[in-house]
Amino acid sequence: MKMIQCISPKSGGTLEVFGMDVDTHQRQIKSHLGVVPQENNLDPDFSAYRNLLIYARYFGIPKRQVEKRAKELLTFMQLEEKRDVLIDKLSGGMKRRLIIARALVNEPELLILDEPTIGLDPQARHLIWEKLRNLRAEGNTLVLTTHYLDEAERLCDRLVIMDHGKILVQGTPADLIREHAGNDVVEVERTEKVVARLEELRLNYDLAGDIIQVFTNRPNDVAQELLEVCRHEAAVTVRPATLEDVFLRLTGRSLRE
Amino acid sequence: MIDITTRVQSVWRRNWDAFLRTYRVNFIPPFIEPVLYLLALGFGLGTYIEAVDGIPYPVFIAPALVSISVMYSAFFECTYSSFVRMYYQKTFDAIIATPVAIDEVIAGEMLWGATRGMIYATLMLPVLLLFGVVAMPSSLLLIPFAFLAGLLFAGIAMCFTAITPSIDALNYPSFLFITPMFLFSGTFFPLDILPEPIQYFALAALPLTHVVGFNRAITLATFSPINLLNLAWIAVATVIFFVLAIRLMRRRLVV
């Protein structure tokens, strides 16, 4: 991420952003990027509004132009009331929203977000997701990293799952789920009877601790079989497969048989 | 090479804006400091001192007070304040995500430190005039010279900031370098009463010696060839530390 942002020197290979080499066109690339860092680096010496003005000055945007844009961005991020409030007085969610507003001040062609909702409460996360979806709907390109797979599932058109710096798979969240987990998951407590029955039926299953997970496109049939085996003594749950299932299956930790 | 464009002014302006936001506290020290020193040392202790080399004691220390103030304001701005911006506030990280280069961030910080020194010298001047301890109009030169001297101390400070492991470690240069300079650079007594080796050491290694020497020539309106040496020493050292600070900072921040 830092190499794309032209902050860290390239460790190897070739890297072009907007068709420009990151080694030779750093300023041109950076002037078209919006960056939302994981760590809050808003300027604590200034109010929300002046943070936007001062940031725009680093891009060399004329003052008159930016005043209008700053007001629009504060409105878009629902921060108008906090316009003249110092950064320390803002909540975590407001700071994140202001950082996103700041990243948009130069009307970037590409918005890079590093864990945009880390450490936020559910309401604040949902508001940020809504704003990011709005931006996407307006035709902006967003690149984001996240460990929250529900976030990736909601926001991404195209998803790359990486483990130890290597790309494992890529595609749309729906395709990845279908391909690597199936439509549904049947979960049941791990007992010998259940295992025996699954072997008999020649069904693939994963062990996740003391829970057995069966990835299947026929969840009701499987659930029915398992309920009979358990004689309705243990709970059998059926739920749609998620990216989290894909991620755990791909990055290991489970026994495949 | 060093990559500096006019964008450096956006970094300088950020600090100027922050300074103006808290101008009341910032403007007090340059008024109070010379009054306190002149009263306590100049006119208090000074009553026991006839004259130094034929110069009344308050007149002798007046240029030193300006020099010390410039040194402190530029040095502390580019050590503790810059370190806070760099390390705790992550302000540098925020700026280098924009088209501003790291070299410009560091240069902007140093130019700001120099400006701060110049602002302090400017504010002190009317107080010194009121006490009648500086000659006019030559003393107007204190102001532009404060920028140059400020840039020197800002550069030295930024080198320490670039290599310091923590904010506490900045106490070492403050106490082992700045405080001795405050006392032994021809500030409150002339350099030539010290043993000769120490005099040479002061001239070679204590930047404040040259700043005080030049400022004293300005406030007394008596220039001599040695002042050219002062000026040359300061100019060369300023360039060296300016470039060195940027290089050390790159090493710290570009990872």
Chai-1 contact restraints between the chains, C-beta under 6 A:
chainA,res_idxA,chainB,res_idxB,connection_type,confidence,min_distance_angstrom,max_distance_angstrom,comment,restraint_id
A,I7,B,I96,contact,1.0,0.0,6.0,A-B,restraint_1
A,R27,B,P99,contact,1.0,0.0,6.0,A-B,restraint_2
A,K30,B,P99,contact,1.0,0.0,6.0,A-B,restraint_3
A,S31,B,P99,contact,1.0,0.0,6.0,A-B,restraint_4
A,V35,B,A97,contact,1.0,0.0,6.0,A-B,restraint_5
A,N41,B,K90,contact,1.0,0.0,6.0,A-B,restraint_6
A,N41,B,D93,contact,1.0,0.0,6.0,A-B,restraint_7
A,N41,B,A94,contact,1.0,0.0,6.0,A-B,restraint_8
A,D43,B,T91,contact,1.0,0.0,6.0,A-B,restraint_9
A,P44,B,Q89,contact,1.0,0.0,6.0,A-B,restraint_10
A,D45,B,A18,contact,1.0,0.0,6.0,A-B,restraint_11
A,I54,B,R14,contact,1.0,0.0,6.0,A-B,restraint_12
A,R57,B,S10,contact,1.0,0.0,6.0,A-B,restraint_13
A,Y58,B,S10,contact,1.0,0.0,6.0,A-B,restraint_14
A,Y58,B,I95,contact,1.0,0.0,6.0,A-B,restraint_15
A,Y58,B,T98,contact,1.0,0.0,6.0,A-B,restraint_16
A,Y58,B,V100,contact,1.0,0.0,6.0,A-B,restraint_17
A,F59,B,T98,contact,1.0,0.0,6.0,A-B,restraint_18
